[in-house]
Amino acid sequence: MRIGTIIVLVVIALFLLLPIISGRAPIPGDLKAREIGLFLGGLFGYWLDAFRTMFSALGMSIIKH
């Protein structure tokens, strides 16, 4: 397996696991639309907050509230 494939898999795993571990994106118990929506909302909400915090720390206000 090439190193690039391993790096891509690690990035995808971090993208999904960090919000789950933090408790922002609950793992869906079944495939109901509400549970999938809560998961996706938590997932993207986590990353939106993370990028807001990062840009704020850098002194950039690219993402408005």
C-alpha positions, 0 to 999 in steps of 0.5 A: 500500500502506498503512503499516500493511501494511508494518509488519505485514510487517516485524514478521512478517519480523523474527519469522521472520528473527531466530531464523534469522540467530542460528542457533537455528532451522535452515531446514528442507531438506524437509518432514519432521516432524523438520526442521519440529519443529527449526525451530519449536522453535528459533523459539519457544525463541529468543523465549522466551529473548528475553522471559525476558532482557527481563523479567529486565532489567526486574526482573520474573520473570513467566516461570519457568525 
